[in-house]
Amino acid sequence: MVQQVSAGRSLIITQNGEAKMVVMGVEEYDRIQSTLALLRIIQHSETDIRKGRTIPQDEAFKRIETIIDAAKRNRKRFDS
């Protein structure tokens, strides 16, 4: 079983013919979790767009630059 799961296959364990459990490798589990996280981000983004919670691209980049500049200043302060 470990060899099959390590090879990227998932195993479905059944009880009385009904699927009850899935056994998968850690790498596959991590990939699925990453995919779900991205899907949640997309879902939240689509909700924000529907509700009009958007800003122009230029403003978004300005905010990002401000955050990056502040992080650089803080890093320099701690590295000194």
mmCIF file of the N, C-alpha and C atoms, coordinates in Angstrom:
data_MODEL
# 
_entry.id   MODEL 
# 
loop_
_atom_site.group_PDB 
_atom_site.id 
_atom_site.type_symbol 
_atom_site.label_atom_id 
_atom_site.label_alt_id 
_atom_site.label_comp_id 
_atom_site.label_asym_id 
_atom_site.label_entity_id 
_atom_site.label_seq_id 
_atom_site.pdbx_PDB_ins_code 
_atom_site.Cartn_x 
_atom_site.Cartn_y 
_atom_site.Cartn_z 
_atom_site.occupancy 
_atom_site.B_iso_or_equiv 
_atom_site.pdbx_formal_charge 
_atom_site.auth_seq_id 
_atom_site.auth_comp_id 
_atom_site.auth_asym_id 
_atom_site.auth_atom_id 
_atom_site.pdbx_PDB_model_num 
ATOM 1   N N  . MET A 1 1  ? 0.834   -1.183 0.000   1.00 0.00 ? 1  MET A N  1 
ATOM 2   C CA . MET A 1 1  ? 0.000   0.000  0.000   1.00 0.00 ? 1  MET A CA 1 
ATOM 3   C C  . MET A 1 1  ? 0.877   1.244  0.000   1.00 0.00 ? 1  MET A C  1 
ATOM 4   N N  . VAL A 1 2  ? 1.920   1.278  0.814   1.00 0.00 ? 2  VAL A N  1 
ATOM 5   C CA . VAL A 1 2  ? 2.791   2.445  0.890   1.00 0.00 ? 2  VAL A CA 1 
ATOM 6   C C  . VAL A 1 2  ? 3.451   2.701  -0.457  1.00 0.00 ? 2  VAL A C  1 
ATOM 7   N N  . GLN A 1 3  ? 3.858   1.649  -1.145  1.00 0.00 ? 3  GLN A N  1 
ATOM 8   C CA . GLN A 1 3  ? 4.486   1.813  -2.455  1.00 0.00 ? 3  GLN A CA 1 
ATOM 9   C C  . GLN A 1 3  ? 3.526   2.445  -3.457  1.00 0.00 ? 3  GLN A C  1 
ATOM 10  N N  . GLN A 1 4  ? 2.279   2.003  -3.457  1.00 0.00 ? 4  GLN A N  1 
ATOM 11  C CA . GLN A 1 4  ? 1.289   2.561  -4.377  1.00 0.00 ? 4  GLN A CA 1 
ATOM 12  C C  . GLN A 1 4  ? 1.040   4.034  -4.081  1.00 0.00 ? 4  GLN A C  1 
ATOM 13  N N  . VAL A 1 5  ? 0.891   4.368  -2.812  1.00 0.00 ? 5  VAL A N  1 
ATOM 14  C CA . VAL A 1 5  ? 0.629   5.748  -2.421  1.00 0.00 ? 5  VAL A CA 1 
ATOM 15  C C  . VAL A 1 5  ? 1.850   6.615  -2.701  1.00 0.00 ? 5  VAL A C  1 
ATOM 16  N N  . SER A 1 6  ? 3.027   6.084  -2.434  1.00 0.00 ? 6  SER A N  1 
ATOM 17  C CA . SER A 1 6  ? 4.258   6.823  -2.700  1.00 0.00 ? 6  SER A CA 1 
ATOM 18  C C  . SER A 1 6  ? 4.443   7.076  -4.192  1.00 0.00 ? 6  SER A C  1 
ATOM 19  N N  . ALA A 1 7  ? 3.899   6.230  -5.017  1.00 0.00 ? 7  ALA A N  1 
ATOM 20  C CA . ALA A 1 7  ? 4.008   6.379  -6.465  1.00 0.00 ? 7  ALA A CA 1 
ATOM 21  C C  . ALA A 1 7  ? 2.989   7.376  -7.012  1.00 0.00 ? 7  ALA A C  1 
ATOM 22  N N  . GLY A 1 8  ? 2.250   8.032  -6.144  1.00 0.00 ? 8  GLY A N  1 
ATOM 23  C CA . GLY A 1 8  ? 1.299   9.044  -6.588  1.00 0.00 ? 8  GLY A CA 1 
ATOM 24  C C  . GLY A 1 8  ? -0.124  8.570  -6.730  1.00 0.00 ? 8  GLY A C  1 
ATOM 25  N N  . ARG A 1 9  ? -0.375  7.331  -6.397  1.00 0.00 ? 9  ARG A N  1 
ATOM 26  C CA . ARG A 1 9  ? -1.738  6.802  -6.481  1.00 0.00 ? 9  ARG A CA 1 
ATOM 27  C C  . ARG A 1 9  ? -2.453  7.002  -5.155  1.00 0.00 ? 9  ARG A C  1 
ATOM 28  N N  . SER A 1 10 ? -3.724  7.245  -5.227  1.00 0.00 ? 10 SER A N  1 
ATOM 29  C CA . SER A 1 10 ? -4.550  7.310  -4.030  1.00 0.00 ? 10 SER A CA 1 
ATOM 30  C C  . SER A 1 10 ? -5.330  6.012  -3.907  1.00 0.00 ? 10 SER A C  1 
ATOM 31  N N  . LEU A 1 11 ? -5.546  5.576  -2.703  1.00 0.00 ? 11 LEU A N  1 
ATOM 32  C CA . LEU A 1 11 ? -6.315  4.356  -2.468  1.00 0.00 ? 11 LEU A CA 1 
ATOM 33  C C  . LEU A 1 11 ? -7.639  4.718  -1.809  1.00 0.00 ? 11 LEU A C  1 
ATOM 34  N N  . ILE A 1 12 ? -8.687  4.117  -2.300  1.00 0.00 ? 12 ILE A N  1 
ATOM 35  C CA . ILE A 1 12 ? -10.008 4.321  -1.710  1.00 0.00 ? 12 ILE A CA 1 
ATOM 36  C C  . ILE A 1 12 ? -10.342 3.071  -0.921  1.00 0.00 ? 12 ILE A C  1 
ATOM 37  N N  . ILE A 1 13 ? -10.617 3.253  0.348   1.00 0.00 ? 13 ILE A N  1 
ATOM 38  C CA . ILE A 1 13 ? -10.973 2.139  1.220   1.00 0.00 ? 13 ILE A CA 1 
ATOM 39  C C  . ILE A 1 13 ? -12.494 2.128  1.358   1.00 0.00 ? 13 ILE A C  1 
ATOM 40  N N  . THR A 1 14 ? -13.058 0.962  1.115   1.00 0.00 ? 14 THR A N  1 
ATOM 41  C CA . THR A 1 14 ? -14.513 0.846  1.165   1.00 0.00 ? 14 THR A CA 1 
ATOM 42  C C  . THR A 1 14 ? -14.948 -0.039 2.324   1.00 0.00 ? 14 THR A C  1 
ATOM 43  N N  . GLN A 1 15 ? -16.178 0.175  2.715   1.00 0.00 ? 15 GLN A N  1 
ATOM 44  C CA . GLN A 1 15 ? -16.797 -0.674 3.730   1.00 0.00 ? 15 GLN A CA 1 
ATOM 45  C C  . GLN A 1 15 ? -18.187 -1.018 3.212   1.00 0.00 ? 15 GLN A C  1 
ATOM 46  N N  . ASN A 1 16 ? -18.431 -2.283 3.050   1.00 0.00 ? 16 ASN A N  1 
ATOM 47  C CA . ASN A 1 16 ? -19.699 -2.749 2.484   1.00 0.00 ? 16 ASN A CA 1 
ATOM 48  C C  . ASN A 1 16 ? -19.968 -2.110 1.128   1.00 0.00 ? 16 ASN A C  1 
ATOM 49  N N  . GLY A 1 17 ? -18.917 -1.964 0.327   1.00 0.00 ? 17 GLY A N  1 
ATOM 50  C CA . GLY A 1 17 ? -19.062 -1.418 -1.014  1.00 0.00 ? 17 GLY A CA 1 
ATOM 51  C C  . GLY A 1 17 ? -19.185 0.095  -1.086  1.00 0.00 ? 17 GLY A C  1 
ATOM 52  N N  . GLU A 1 18 ? -19.112 0.781  0.032   1.00 0.00 ? 18 GLU A N  1 
ATOM 53  C CA . GLU A 1 18 ? -19.244 2.236  0.055   1.00 0.00 ? 18 GLU A CA 1 
ATOM 54  C C  . GLU A 1 18 ? -17.899 2.858  0.440   1.00 0.00 ? 18 GLU A C  1 
ATOM 55  N N  . ALA A 1 19 ? -17.478 3.857  -0.340  1.00 0.00 ? 19 ALA A N  1 
ATOM 56  C CA . ALA A 1 19 ? -16.207 4.535  -0.055  1.00 0.00 ? 19 ALA A CA 1 
ATOM 57  C C  . ALA A 1 19 ? -16.272 5.194  1.323   1.00 0.00 ? 19 ALA A C  1 
ATOM 58  N N  . LYS A 1 20 ? -15.276 4.904  2.160   1.00 0.00 ? 20 LYS A N  1 
ATOM 59  C CA . LYS A 1 20 ? -15.247 5.437  3.526   1.00 0.00 ? 20 LYS A CA 1 
ATOM 60  C C  . LYS A 1 20 ? -14.009 6.275  3.803   1.00 0.00 ? 20 LYS A C  1 
ATOM 61  N N  . MET A 1 21 ? -12.917 6.018  3.071   1.00 0.00 ? 21 MET A N  1 
ATOM 62  C CA . MET A 1 21 ? -11.668 6.691  3.383   1.00 0.00 ? 21 MET A CA 1 
ATOM 63  C C  . MET A 1 21 ? -10.781 6.715  2.147   1.00 0.00 ? 21 MET A C  1 
ATOM 64  N N  . VAL A 1 22 ? -9.942  7.745  2.062   1.00 0.00 ? 22 VAL A N  1 
ATOM 65  C CA . VAL A 1 22 ? -8.955  7.836  0.989   1.00 0.00 ? 22 VAL A CA 1 
ATOM 66  C C  . VAL A 1 22 ? -7.583  7.927  1.636   1.00 0.00 ? 22 VAL A C  1 
ATOM 67  N N  . VAL A 1 23 ? -6.653  7.141  1.117   1.00 0.00 ? 23 VAL A N  1 
ATOM 68  C CA . VAL A 1 23 ? -5.263  7.198  1.575   1.00 0.00 ? 23 VAL A CA 1 
ATOM 69  C C  . VAL A 1 23 ? -4.449  7.740  0.413   1.00 0.00 ? 23 VAL A C  1 
ATOM 70  N N  . MET A 1 24 ? -3.705  8.815  0.689   1.00 0.00 ? 24 MET A N  1 
ATOM 71  C CA . MET A 1 24 ? -2.884  9.421  -0.362  1.00 0.00 ? 24 MET A CA 1 
ATOM 72  C C  . MET A 1 24 ? -1.549  9.846  0.217   1.00 0.00 ? 24 MET A C  1 
ATOM 73  N N  . GLY A 1 25 ? -0.590  10.048 -0.653  1.00 0.00 ? 25 GLY A N  1 
ATOM 74  C CA . GLY A 1 25 ? 0.718   10.496 -0.223  1.00 0.00 ? 25 GLY A CA 1 
ATOM 75  C C  . GLY A 1 25 ? 0.692   11.947 0.220   1.00 0.00 ? 25 GLY A C  1 
ATOM 76  N N  . VAL A 1 26 ? 1.696   12.313 0.981   1.00 0.00 ? 26 VAL A N  1 
ATOM 77  C CA . VAL A 1 26 ? 1.780   13.670 1.517   1.00 0.00 ? 26 VAL A CA 1 
ATOM 78  C C  . VAL A 1 26 ? 1.892   14.701 0.389   1.00 0.00 ? 26 VAL A C  1 
ATOM 79  N N  . GLU A 1 27 ? 2.679   14.380 -0.640  1.00 0.00 ? 27 GLU A N  1 
ATOM 80  C CA . GLU A 1 27 ? 2.831   15.329 -1.745  1.00 0.00 ? 27 GLU A CA 1 
ATOM 81  C C  . GLU A 1 27 ? 1.497   15.600 -2.433  1.00 0.00 ? 27 GLU A C  1 
ATOM 82  N N  . GLU A 1 28 ? 0.723   14.555 -2.669  1.00 0.00 ? 28 GLU A N  1 
ATOM 83  C CA . GLU A 1 28 ? -0.596  14.719 -3.284  1.00 0.00 ? 28 GLU A CA 1 
ATOM 84  C C  . GLU A 1 28 ? -1.517  15.519 -2.373  1.00 0.00 ? 28 GLU A C  1 
ATOM 85  N N  . TYR A 1 29 ? -1.486  15.231 -1.085  1.00 0.00 ? 29 TYR A N  1 
ATOM 86  C CA . TYR A 1 29 ? -2.296  15.978 -0.121  1.00 0.00 ? 29 TYR A CA 1 
ATOM 87  C C  . TYR A 1 29 ? -1.932  17.456 -0.154  1.00 0.00 ? 29 TYR A C  1 
ATOM 88  N N  . ASP A 1 30 ? -0.628  17.757 -0.150  1.00 0.00 ? 30 ASP A N  1 
ATOM 89  C CA . ASP A 1 30 ? -0.181  19.151 -0.195  1.00 0.00 ? 30 ASP A CA 1 
ATOM 90  C C  . ASP A 1 30 ? -0.640  19.841 -1.477  1.00 0.00 ? 30 ASP A C  1 
ATOM 91  N N  . ARG A 1 31 ? -0.563  19.129 -2.614  1.00 0.00 ? 31 ARG A N  1 
ATOM 92  C CA . ARG A 1 31 ? -1.031  19.705 -3.885  1.00 0.00 ? 31 ARG A CA 1 
ATOM 93  C C  . ARG A 1 31 ? -2.522  20.025 -3.819  1.00 0.00 ? 31 ARG A C  1 
ATOM 94  N N  . ILE A 1 32 ? -3.288  19.120 -3.264  1.00 0.00 ? 32 ILE A N  1 
ATOM 95  C CA . ILE A 1 32 ? -4.735  19.350 -3.149  1.00 0.00 ? 32 ILE A CA 1 
ATOM 96  C C  . ILE A 1 32 ? -5.015  20.539 -2.235  1.00 0.00 ? 32 ILE A C  1 
ATOM 97  N N  . GLN A 1 33 ? -4.315  20.625 -1.117  1.00 0.00 ? 33 GLN A N  1 
ATOM 98  C CA . GLN A 1 33 ? -4.514  21.750 -0.196  1.00 0.00 ? 33 GLN A CA 1 
ATOM 99  C C  . GLN A 1 33 ? -4.152  23.072 -0.860  1.00 0.00 ? 33 GLN A C  1 
ATOM 100 N N  . SER A 1 34 ? -3.074  23.102 -1.632  1.00 0.00 ? 34 SER A N  1 
ATOM 101 C CA . SER A 1 34 ? -2.680  24.318 -2.346  1.00 0.00 ? 34 SER A CA 1 
ATOM 102 C C  . SER A 1 34 ? -3.740  24.711 -3.375  1.00 0.00 ? 34 SER A C  1 
ATOM 103 N N  . THR A 1 35 ? -4.256  23.725 -4.079  1.00 0.00 ? 35 THR A N  1 
ATOM 104 C CA . THR A 1 35 ? -5.300  23.990 -5.065  1.00 0.00 ? 35 THR A CA 1 
ATOM 105 C C  . THR A 1 35 ? -6.547  24.549 -4.397  1.00 0.00 ? 35 THR A C  1 
ATOM 106 N N  . LEU A 1 36 ? -6.944  23.969 -3.281  1.00 0.00 ? 36 LEU A N  1 
ATOM 107 C CA . LEU A 1 36 ? -8.121  24.467 -2.564  1.00 0.00 ? 36 LEU A CA 1 
ATOM 108 C C  . LEU A 1 36 ? -7.905  25.889 -2.068  1.00 0.00 ? 36 LEU A C  1 
ATOM 109 N N  . ALA A 1 37 ? -6.700  26.194 -1.593  1.00 0.00 ? 37 ALA A N  1 
ATOM 110 C CA . ALA A 1 37 ? -6.400  27.551 -1.126  1.00 0.00 ? 37 ALA A CA 1 
ATOM 111 C C  . ALA A 1 37 ? -6.537  28.548 -2.277  1.00 0.00 ? 37 ALA A C  1 
ATOM 112 N N  . LEU A 1 38 ? -6.030  28.191 -3.453  1.00 0.00 ? 38 LEU A N  1 
ATOM 113 C CA . LEU A 1 38 ? -6.158  29.080 -4.613  1.00 0.00 ? 38 LEU A CA 1 
ATOM 114 C C  . LEU A 1 38 ? -7.618  29.259 -5.021  1.00 0.00 ? 38 LEU A C  1 
ATOM 115 N N  . LEU A 1 39 ? -8.375  28.184 -4.971  1.00 0.00 ? 39 LEU A N  1 
ATOM 116 C CA . LEU A 1 39 ? -9.797  28.287 -5.305  1.00 0.00 ? 39 LEU A CA 1 
ATOM 117 C C  . LEU A 1 39 ? -10.536 29.184 -4.323  1.00 0.00 ? 39 LEU A C  1 
ATOM 118 N N  . ARG A 1 40 ? -10.160 29.127 -3.042  1.00 0.00 ? 40 ARG A N  1 
ATOM 119 C CA . ARG A 1 40 ? -10.782 30.020 -2.048  1.00 0.00 ? 40 ARG A CA 1 
ATOM 120 C C  . ARG A 1 40 ? -10.444 31.477 -2.353  1.00 0.00 ? 40 ARG A C  1 
ATOM 121 N N  . ILE A 1 41 ? -9.194  31.736 -2.731  1.00 0.00 ? 41 ILE A N  1 
ATOM 122 C CA . ILE A 1 41 ? -8.788  33.102 -3.075  1.00 0.00 ? 41 ILE A CA 1 
ATOM 123 C C  . ILE A 1 41 ? -9.592  33.600 -4.271  1.00 0.00 ? 41 ILE A C  1 
ATOM 124 N N  . ILE A 1 42 ? -9.745  32.743 -5.277  1.00 0.00 ? 42 ILE A N  1 
ATOM 125 C CA . ILE A 1 42 ? -10.529 33.130 -6.454  1.00 0.00 ? 42 ILE A CA 1 
ATOM 126 C C  . ILE A 1 42 ? -11.972 33.409 -6.068  1.00 0.00 ? 42 ILE A C  1 
ATOM 127 N N  . GLN A 1 43 ? -12.532 32.565 -5.226  1.00 0.00 ? 43 GLN A N  1 
ATOM 128 C CA . GLN A 1 43 ? -13.920 32.753 -4.790  1.00 0.00 ? 43 GLN A CA 1 
ATOM 129 C C  . GLN A 1 43 ? -14.085 34.077 -4.052  1.00 0.00 ? 43 GLN A C  1 
ATOM 130 N N  . HIS A 1 44 ? -13.154 34.394 -3.151  1.00 0.00 ? 44 HIS A N  1 
ATOM 131 C CA . HIS A 1 44 ? -13.219 35.668 -2.420  1.00 0.00 ? 44 HIS A CA 1 
ATOM 132 C C  . HIS A 1 44 ? -13.065 36.843 -3.384  1.00 0.00 ? 44 HIS A C  1 
ATOM 133 N N  . SER A 1 45 ? -12.181 36.693 -4.360  1.00 0.00 ? 45 SER A N  1 
ATOM 134 C CA . SER A 1 45 ? -11.960 37.756 -5.345  1.00 0.00 ? 45 SER A CA 1 
ATOM 135 C C  . SER A 1 45 ? -13.220 37.999 -6.171  1.00 0.00 ? 45 SER A C  1 
ATOM 136 N N  . GLU A 1 46 ? -13.863 36.931 -6.588  1.00 0.00 ? 46 GLU A N  1 
ATOM 137 C CA . GLU A 1 46 ? -15.092 37.079 -7.360  1.00 0.00 ? 46 GLU A CA 1 
ATOM 138 C C  . GLU A 1 46 ? -16.183 37.755 -6.535  1.00 0.00 ? 46 GLU A C  1 
ATOM 139 N N  . THR A 1 47 ? -16.251 37.434 -5.258  1.00 0.00 ? 47 THR A N  1 
ATOM 140 C CA . THR A 1 47 ? -17.220 38.085 -4.365  1.00 0.00 ? 47 THR A CA 1 
ATOM 141 C C  . THR A 1 47 ? -16.910 39.570 -4.250  1.00 0.00 ? 47 THR A C  1 
ATOM 142 N N  . ASP A 1 48 ? -15.628 39.911 -4.077  1.00 0.00 ? 48 ASP A N  1 
ATOM 143 C CA . ASP A 1 48 ? -15.233 41.319 -3.994  1.00 0.00 ? 48 ASP A CA 1 
ATOM 144 C C  . ASP A 1 48 ? -15.626 42.071 -5.262  1.00 0.00 ? 48 ASP A C  1 
ATOM 145 N N  . ILE A 1 49 ? -15.420 41.459 -6.419  1.00 0.00 ? 49 ILE A N  1 
ATOM 146 C CA . ILE A 1 49 ? -15.763 42.110 -7.685  1.00 0.00 ? 49 ILE A CA 1 
ATOM 147 C C  . ILE A 1 49 ? -17.266 42.332 -7.769  1.00 0.00 ? 49 ILE A C  1 
ATOM 148 N N  . ARG A 1 50 ? -18.048 41.310 -7.427  1.00 0.00 ? 50 ARG A N  1 
ATOM 149 C CA . ARG A 1 50 ? -19.513 41.447 -7.467  1.00 0.00 ? 50 ARG A CA 1 
ATOM 150 C C  . ARG A 1 50 ? -20.008 42.550 -6.544  1.00 0.00 ? 50 ARG A C  1 
ATOM 151 N N  . LYS A 1 51 ? -19.349 42.709 -5.397  1.00 0.00 ? 51 LYS A N  1 
ATOM 152 C CA . LYS A 1 51 ? -19.777 43.720 -4.421  1.00 0.00 ? 51 LYS A CA 1 
ATOM 153 C C  . LYS A 1 51 ? -19.127 45.079 -4.660  1.00 0.00 ? 51 LYS A C  1 
ATOM 154 N N  . GLY A 1 52 ? -18.357 45.184 -5.733  1.00 0.00 ? 52 GLY A N  1 
ATOM 155 C CA . GLY A 1 52 ? -17.753 46.464 -6.072  1.00 0.00 ? 52 GLY A CA 1 
ATOM 156 C C  . GLY A 1 52 ? -16.565 46.850 -5.211  1.00 0.00 ? 52 GLY A C  1 
ATOM 157 N N  . ARG A 1 53 ? -15.982 45.878 -4.523  1.00 0.00 ? 53 ARG A N  1 
ATOM 158 C CA . ARG A 1 53 ? -14.830 46.162 -3.657  1.00 0.00 ? 53 ARG A CA 1 
ATOM 159 C C  . ARG A 1 53 ? -13.551 46.019 -4.474  1.00 0.00 ? 53 ARG A C  1 
ATOM 160 N N  . THR A 1 54 ? -13.343 46.958 -5.362  1.00 0.00 ? 54 THR A N  1 
ATOM 161 C CA . THR A 1 54 ? -12.169 46.941 -6.226  1.00 0.00 ? 54 THR A CA 1 
ATOM 162 C C  . THR A 1 54 ? -11.498 48.308 -6.194  1.00 0.00 ? 54 THR A C  1 
ATOM 163 N N  . ILE A 1 55 ? -10.234 48.345 -6.611  1.00 0.00 ? 55 ILE A N  1 
ATOM 164 C CA . ILE A 1 55 ? -9.513  49.605 -6.768  1.00 0.00 ? 55 ILE A CA 1 
ATOM 165 C C  . ILE A 1 55 ? -8.801  49.553 -8.114  1.00 0.00 ? 55 ILE A C  1 
ATOM 166 N N  . PRO A 1 56 ? -8.477  50.721 -8.679  1.00 0.00 ? 56 PRO A N  1 
ATOM 167 C CA . PRO A 1 56 ? -7.753  50.726 -9.947  1.00 0.00 ? 56 PRO A CA 1 
ATOM 168 C C  . PRO A 1 56 ? -6.375  50.067 -9.806  1.00 0.00 ? 56 PRO A C  1 
ATOM 169 N N  . GLN A 1 57 ? -5.878  49.521 -10.882 1.00 0.00 ? 57 GLN A N  1 
ATOM 170 C CA . GLN A 1 57 ? -4.596  48.822 -10.880 1.00 0.00 ? 57 GLN A CA 1 
ATOM 171 C C  . GLN A 1 57 ? -3.467  49.723 -10.384 1.00 0.00 ? 57 GLN A C  1 
ATOM 172 N N  . ASP A 1 58 ? -3.429  50.976 -10.843 1.00 0.00 ? 58 ASP A N  1 
ATOM 173 C CA . ASP A 1 58 ? -2.375  51.891 -10.410 1.00 0.00 ? 58 ASP A CA 1 
ATOM 174 C C  . ASP A 1 58 ? -2.356  52.045 -8.895  1.00 0.00 ? 58 ASP A C  1 
ATOM 175 N N  . GLU A 1 59 ? -3.535  52.164 -8.297  1.00 0.00 ? 59 GLU A N  1 
ATOM 176 C CA . GLU A 1 59 ? -3.625  52.305 -6.843  1.00 0.00 ? 59 GLU A CA 1 
ATOM 177 C C  . GLU A 1 59 ? -3.143  51.039 -6.145  1.00 0.00 ? 59 GLU A C  1 
ATOM 178 N N  . ALA A 1 60 ? -3.486  49.882 -6.691  1.00 0.00 ? 60 ALA A N  1 
ATOM 179 C CA . ALA A 1 60 ? -3.045  48.620 -6.091  1.00 0.00 ? 60 ALA A CA 1 
ATOM 180 C C  . ALA A 1 60 ? -1.522  48.537 -6.087  1.00 0.00 ? 60 ALA A C  1 
ATOM 181 N N  . PHE A 1 61 ? -0.895  48.902 -7.212  1.00 0.00 ? 61 PHE A N  1 
ATOM 182 C CA . PHE A 1 61 ? 0.564   48.847 -7.277  1.00 0.00 ? 61 PHE A CA 1 
ATOM 183 C C  . PHE A 1 61 ? 1.208   49.871 -6.343  1.00 0.00 ? 61 PHE A C  1 
ATOM 184 N N  . LYS A 1 62 ? 0.606   51.037 -6.212  1.00 0.00 ? 62 LYS A N  1 
ATOM 185 C CA . LYS A 1 62 ? 1.137   52.035 -5.268  1.00 0.00 ? 62 LYS A CA 1 
ATOM 186 C C  . LYS A 1 62 ? 1.092   51.493 -3.839  1.00 0.00 ? 62 LYS A C  1 
ATOM 187 N N  . ARG A 1 63 ? 0.001   50.851 -3.484  1.00 0.00 ? 63 ARG A N  1 
ATOM 188 C CA . ARG A 1 63 ? -0.112  50.282 -2.136  1.00 0.00 ? 63 ARG A CA 1 
ATOM 189 C C  . ARG A 1 63 ? 0.937   49.195 -1.911  1.00 0.00 ? 63 ARG A C  1 
ATOM 190 N N  . ILE A 1 64 ? 1.126   48.371 -2.917  1.00 0.00 ? 64 ILE A N  1 
ATOM 191 C CA . ILE A 1 64 ? 2.133   47.301 -2.804  1.00 0.00 ? 64 ILE A CA 1 
ATOM 192 C C  . ILE A 1 64 ? 3.521   47.885 -2.647  1.00 0.00 ? 64 ILE A C  1 
ATOM 193 N N  . GLU A 1 65 ? 3.843   48.897 -3.453  1.00 0.00 ? 65 GLU A N  1 
ATOM 194 C CA . GLU A 1 65 ? 5.150   49.545 -3.355  1.00 0.00 ? 65 GLU A CA 1 
ATOM 195 C C  . GLU A 1 65 ? 5.361   50.160 -1.981  1.00 0.00 ? 65 GLU A C  1 
ATOM 196 N N  . THR A 1 66 ? 4.332   50.759 -1.415  1.00 0.00 ? 66 THR A N  1 
ATOM 197 C CA . THR A 1 66 ? 4.422   51.340 -0.083  1.00 0.00 ? 66 THR A CA 1 
ATOM 198 C C  . THR A 1 66 ? 4.721   50.265 0.964   1.00 0.00 ? 66 THR A C  1 
ATOM 199 N N  . ILE A 1 67 ? 4.061   49.134 0.854   1.00 0.00 ? 67 ILE A N  1 
ATOM 200 C CA . ILE A 1 67 ? 4.281   48.023 1.789   1.00 0.00 ? 67 ILE A CA 1 
ATOM 201 C C  . ILE A 1 67 ? 5.704   47.488 1.650   1.00 0.00 ? 67 ILE A C  1 
ATOM 202 N N  . ILE A 1 68 ? 6.161   47.325 0.411   1.00 0.00 ? 68 ILE A N  1 
ATOM 203 C CA . ILE A 1 68 ? 7.518   46.812 0.181   1.00 0.00 ? 68 ILE A CA 1 
ATOM 204 C C  . ILE A 1 68 ? 8.559   47.790 0.716   1.00 0.00 ? 68 ILE A C  1 
ATOM 205 N N  . ASP A 1 69 ? 8.371   49.071 0.446   1.00 0.00 ? 69 ASP A N  1 
ATOM 206 C CA . ASP A 1 69 ? 9.316   50.085 0.945   1.00 0.00 ? 69 ASP A CA 1 
ATOM 207 C C  . ASP A 1 69 ? 9.378   50.079 2.469   1.00 0.00 ? 69 ASP A C  1 
ATOM 208 N N  . ALA A 1 70 ? 8.226   49.966 3.120   1.00 0.00 ? 70 ALA A N  1 
ATOM 209 C CA . ALA A 1 70 ? 8.196   49.935 4.586   1.00 0.00 ? 70 ALA A CA 1 
ATOM 210 C C  . ALA A 1 70 ? 8.916   48.692 5.109   1.00 0.00 ? 70 ALA A C  1 
ATOM 211 N N  . ALA A 1 71 ? 8.720   47.565 4.445   1.00 0.00 ? 71 ALA A N  1 
ATOM 212 C CA . ALA A 1 71 ? 9.391   46.331 4.872   1.00 0.00 ? 71 ALA A CA 1 
ATOM 213 C C  . ALA A 1 71 ? 10.899  46.457 4.712   1.00 0.00 ? 71 ALA A C  1 
ATOM 214 N N  . LYS A 1 72 ? 11.339  47.081 3.624   1.00 0.00 ? 72 LYS A N  1 
ATOM 215 C CA . LYS A 1 72 ? 12.780  47.288 3.421   1.00 0.00 ? 72 LYS A CA 1 
ATOM 216 C C  . LYS A 1 72 ? 13.363  48.187 4.504   1.00 0.00 ? 72 LYS A C  1 
ATOM 217 N N  . ARG A 1 73 ? 12.644  49.257 4.850   1.00 0.00 ? 73 ARG A N  1 
ATOM 218 C CA . ARG A 1 73 ? 13.121  50.159 5.906   1.00 0.00 ? 73 ARG A CA 1 
ATOM 219 C C  . ARG A 1 73 ? 13.217  49.433 7.240   1.00 0.00 ? 73 ARG A C  1 
ATOM 220 N N  . ASN A 1 74 ? 12.214  48.639 7.542   1.00 0.00 ? 74 ASN A N  1 
ATOM 221 C CA . ASN A 1 74 ? 12.228  47.883 8.804   1.00 0.00 ? 74 ASN A CA 1 
ATOM 222 C C  . ASN A 1 74 ? 13.364  46.862 8.830   1.00 0.00 ? 74 ASN A C  1 
ATOM 223 N N  . ARG A 1 75 ? 13.603  46.239 7.697   1.00 0.00 ? 75 ARG A N  1 
ATOM 224 C CA . ARG A 1 75 ? 14.675  45.241 7.615   1.00 0.00 ? 75 ARG A CA 1 
ATOM 225 C C  . ARG A 1 75 ? 16.040  45.892 7.832   1.00 0.00 ? 75 ARG A C  1 
ATOM 226 N N  . LYS A 1 76 ? 16.243  47.053 7.192   1.00 0.00 ? 76 LYS A N  1 
ATOM 227 C CA . LYS A 1 76 ? 17.504  47.774 7.365   1.00 0.00 ? 76 LYS A CA 1 
ATOM 228 C C  . LYS A 1 76 ? 17.708  48.152 8.831   1.00 0.00 ? 76 LYS A C  1 
ATOM 229 N N  . ARG A 1 77 ? 16.627  48.544 9.475   1.00 0.00 ? 77 ARG A N  1 
ATOM 230 C CA . ARG A 1 77 ? 16.710  48.933 10.894  1.00 0.00 ? 77 ARG A CA 1 
ATOM 231 C C  . ARG A 1 77 ? 17.113  47.762 11.763  1.00 0.00 ? 77 ARG A C  1 
ATOM 232 N N  . PHE A 1 78 ? 16.592  46.572 11.463  1.00 0.00 ? 78 PHE A N  1 
ATOM 233 C CA . PHE A 1 78 ? 16.909  45.391 12.270  1.00 0.00 ? 78 PHE A CA 1 
ATOM 234 C C  . PHE A 1 78 ? 18.267  44.803 11.898  1.00 0.00 ? 78 PHE A C  1 
ATOM 235 N N  . ASP A 1 79 ? 18.706  44.992 10.643  1.00 0.00 ? 79 ASP A N  1 
ATOM 236 C CA . ASP A 1 79 ? 20.002  44.458 10.241  1.00 0.00 ? 79 ASP A CA 1 
ATOM 237 C C  . ASP A 1 79 ? 21.161  45.293 10.760  1.00 0.00 ? 79 ASP A C  1 
ATOM 238 N N  . SER A 1 80 ? 20.880  46.516 11.125  1.00 0.00 ? 80 SER A N  1 
ATOM 239 C CA . SER A 1 80 ? 21.964  47.403 11.605  1.00 0.00 ? 80 SER A CA 1 
ATOM 240 C C  . SER A 1 80 ? 22.380  47.111 13.002  1.00 0.00 ? 80 SER A C  1 
# 
